[in-house]
Amino acid sequence: TLVDADPVVNAASWQWVAGSGADAAPYFRIFNPELQAAKFDPDGTYVRQWAPEYAGDEAPEPIVDLKATRDAALAAYEAVKNSR
């Protein structure tokens, strides 16, 4: 269960992101969490509330390299698309 859950919004959003909703996201649409945070939470208020490790002056080390994982995901999608 998501702590900030809204069942209707969450169901539709998960379907959209998974590509199974009525207006599914294209496979090449990969969200960048840093860009989303900058656009929708520029002061970091929401993130600090739910991810206390971001409460300090410096953000923790990234778990993954966003560009590398995005490129790998797109390559995998392309491979599946081209195998048909």
C-alpha atoms as a printed R data frame, in Angstrom:
   type eleno elety resid chain resno      x      y       z
1  ATOM     1    CA   THR     A     1  0.000  0.000   0.000
2  ATOM     2    CA   LEU     A     2  1.265  3.440  -0.866
3  ATOM     3    CA   VAL     A     3  1.253  5.840   2.085
4  ATOM     4    CA   ASP     A     4 -0.156  8.674   0.009
5  ATOM     5    CA   ALA     A     5 -2.487  6.377  -1.926
6  ATOM     6    CA   ASP     A     6 -5.547  7.440  -3.844
7  ATOM     7    CA   PRO     A     7 -6.890  4.116  -5.208
8  ATOM     8    CA   VAL     A     8 -8.418  5.470  -8.414
9  ATOM     9    CA   VAL     A     9 -5.495  7.715  -9.317
10 ATOM    10    CA   ASN     A    10 -2.941  5.034  -8.423
11 ATOM    11    CA   ALA     A    11 -4.665  2.307 -10.475
12 ATOM    12    CA   ALA     A    12 -4.916  4.491 -13.564
13 ATOM    13    CA   SER     A    13 -1.373  5.827 -13.173
14 ATOM    14    CA   TRP     A    14  0.186  2.376 -12.720
15 ATOM    15    CA   GLN     A    15 -1.696  1.130 -15.798
16 ATOM    16    CA   TRP     A    16 -0.491  4.115 -17.820
17 ATOM    17    CA   VAL     A    17  3.147  3.658 -16.775
18 ATOM    18    CA   ALA     A    18  2.970 -0.120 -17.364
19 ATOM    19    CA   GLY     A    19  1.651  0.461 -20.869
20 ATOM    20    CA   SER     A    20 -1.615 -1.347 -20.194
21 ATOM    21    CA   GLY     A    21 -3.947  1.604 -19.673
22 ATOM    22    CA   ALA     A    22 -6.453  3.071 -22.110
23 ATOM    23    CA   ASP     A    23 -3.927  5.710 -23.152
24 ATOM    24    CA   ALA     A    24 -0.708  3.816 -22.444
25 ATOM    25    CA   ALA     A    25  2.663  5.538 -22.278
26 ATOM    26    CA   PRO     A    26  4.934  4.782 -25.226
27 ATOM    27    CA   TYR     A    27  7.732  2.338 -24.420
28 ATOM    28    CA   PHE     A    28 10.381  5.018 -24.872
29 ATOM    29    CA   ARG     A    29  8.841  7.265 -22.202
30 ATOM    30    CA   ILE     A    30 11.091  6.645 -19.214
31 ATOM    31    CA   PHE     A    31 10.622  9.008 -16.311
32 ATOM    32    CA   ASN     A    32 13.658 10.760 -14.887
33 ATOM    33    CA   PRO     A    33 13.061 11.038 -11.119
34 ATOM    34    CA   GLU     A    34 15.500 13.946 -10.802
35 ATOM    35    CA   LEU     A    35 13.704 15.960 -13.492
36 ATOM    36    CA   GLN     A    36 10.287 15.119 -11.997
37 ATOM    37    CA   ALA     A    37 11.461 16.249  -8.549
38 ATOM    38    CA   ALA     A    38 12.867 19.493  -9.969
39 ATOM    39    CA   LYS     A    39  9.593 20.236 -11.785
40 ATOM    40    CA   PHE     A    40  7.059 19.189  -9.154
41 ATOM    41    CA   ASP     A    41  8.909 19.449  -5.816
42 ATOM    42    CA   PRO     A    42 11.590 22.105  -6.383
43 ATOM    43    CA   ASP     A    43 12.082 22.720  -2.652
44 ATOM    44    CA   GLY     A    44 12.195 18.988  -1.851
45 ATOM    45    CA   THR     A    45  9.402 19.244   0.726
46 ATOM    46    CA   TYR     A    46  7.536 16.113  -0.367
47 ATOM    47    CA   VAL     A    47 10.680 14.056  -0.909
48 ATOM    48    CA   ARG     A    48 12.125 14.943   2.511
49 ATOM    49    CA   GLN     A    49  8.826 14.020   4.174
50 ATOM    50    CA   TRP     A    50  8.782 10.517   2.715
51 ATOM    51    CA   ALA     A    51 12.514  9.893   2.206
52 ATOM    52    CA   PRO     A    52 14.314 11.225   5.298
53 ATOM    53    CA   GLU     A    53 17.725 10.341   3.844
54 ATOM    54    CA   TYR     A    54 17.260 13.476   1.705
55 ATOM    55    CA   ALA     A    55 16.777 15.733   4.753
56 ATOM    56    CA   GLY     A    56 20.439 16.821   4.893
57 ATOM    57    CA   ASP     A    57 22.267 19.279   2.694
58 ATOM    58    CA   GLU     A    58 23.629 16.559   0.413
59 ATOM    59    CA   ALA     A    59 21.621 13.890  -1.373
60 ATOM    60    CA   PRO     A    60 22.729 10.275  -0.894
61 ATOM    61    CA   GLU     A    61 24.766  8.584  -3.619
62 ATOM    62    CA   PRO     A    62 22.552  7.375  -6.495
63 ATOM    63    CA   ILE     A    63 21.742  3.662  -6.522
64 ATOM    64    CA   VAL     A    64 21.852  3.545 -10.324
65 ATOM    65    CA   ASP     A    65 23.192  5.696 -13.139
66 ATOM    66    CA   LEU     A    66 20.016  7.155 -14.666
67 ATOM    67    CA   LYS     A    67 21.448  7.586 -18.164
68 ATOM    68    CA   ALA     A    68 22.988  4.104 -18.265
69 ATOM    69    CA   THR     A    69 19.832  2.380 -17.002
70 ATOM    70    CA   ARG     A    70 17.638  4.395 -19.379
71 ATOM    71    CA   ASP     A    71 19.868  3.448 -22.313
72 ATOM    72    CA   ALA     A    72 19.838 -0.227 -21.247
73 ATOM    73    CA   ALA     A    73 16.039 -0.249 -20.953
74 ATOM    74    CA   LEU     A    74 15.597  1.370 -24.372
75 ATOM    75    CA   ALA     A    75 18.012 -1.143 -25.920
76 ATOM    76    CA   ALA     A    76 16.052 -4.020 -24.365
77 ATOM    77    CA   TYR     A    77 12.735 -2.611 -25.642
78 ATOM    78    CA   GLU     A    78 14.208 -2.153 -29.121
79 ATOM    79    CA   ALA     A    79 15.514 -5.732 -29.116
80 ATOM    80    CA   VAL     A    80 12.054 -7.081 -28.274
81 ATOM    81    CA   LYS     A    81 10.393 -4.786 -30.816
82 ATOM    82    CA   ASN     A    82 12.815 -5.873 -33.554
83 ATOM    83    CA   SER     A    83 12.464 -9.580 -32.762
84 ATOM    84    CA   ARG     A    84  8.874 -9.685 -33.979
